[in-house]
Every structure is written in C-alpha cells, then in structure tokens.
Amino acid sequence: MNCIELKALQIAARIGTYAPDSVVPDVHLLDLARTIARHLVIIARDETAGVFDYDRLI
C-alpha cells in the first residue's frame, strides 16, 4: 500500500455560523491520510519527475 499524507494544512475557510462575540478561527487545520493499493498507482518509480502537482488540491 502507498500512503499520501497532508498534515496541518491550513485552510482559510468560513465554515458554519458563529454567535455574536464568539471566537472565529482564522484558519482550519486539515490532517488527511489516503492509502492507495499499489496496483492502482500509475507511476513505476518514486522519483521527482513522477511527483504529482498538488497546487490544485491546496
């Protein structure tokens, strides 16, 4: 199995509603781990040329 992890990714999002005088967070922190079965991975080797571009995800 292969695993991709994002830890403490800061997301500036307005989630939910807050009462007057409530503390509203500046950012939300995301911890995400995804496990992928090795036979579903489409690159043969782990090298810089095969790194995915995560800019769109972030």
C-alpha positions in Angstrom: 0.0 0.0 0.0 1.1 3.6 -0.7 0.1 6.4 1.5 -0.2 10.2 0.9 -0.4 12.4 4.0 -1.2 16.1 4.5 -0.6 17.3 8.0 -1.6 20.6 9.5 -2.6 22.0 6.1 -4.0 25.5 6.9 -7.3 26.3 5.1 -8.7 29.8 5.4 -12.4 29.0 5.2 -15.6 30.2 6.7 -17.3 27.1 7.9 -20.5 27.3 9.9 -22.1 30.2 11.7 -20.9 31.9 14.9 -22.9 33.7 17.6 -22.1 37.3 18.3 -18.9 37.7 20.4 -17.8 34.1 19.5 -14.2 33.3 18.7 -14.0 32.8 14.9 -11.0 30.7 13.8 -8.6 32.4 11.3 -7.8 29.0 9.7 -8.9 25.4 9.9 -6.2 22.7 10.1 -6.6 19.6 7.9 -4.9 16.3 8.6 -5.6 13.8 5.8 -4.1 10.4 5.0 -5.0 8.4 1.9 -3.9 4.9 1.3 -3.8 3.6 -2.2 -3.4 -0.1 -3.3 0.0 -0.5 -5.0 -1.6 -1.9 -8.2 -3.6 1.3 -8.7 -0.5 3.6 -8.7 0.2 4.7 -12.2 3.9 5.6 -11.9 6.5 2.9 -12.0 9.1 4.5 -9.7 9.2 7.1 -7.0 11.3 9.9 -8.5 11.0 13.7 -8.8 9.8 13.5 -12.4 6.8 11.5 -11.3 5.6 13.8 -8.5 2.1 14.9 -8.8 1.3 18.7 -8.8 -0.7 19.3 -5.5 -1.2 23.0 -6.2 -4.8 22.5 -7.4 -5.5 20.5 -4.3 -4.2 23.2 -2.0 
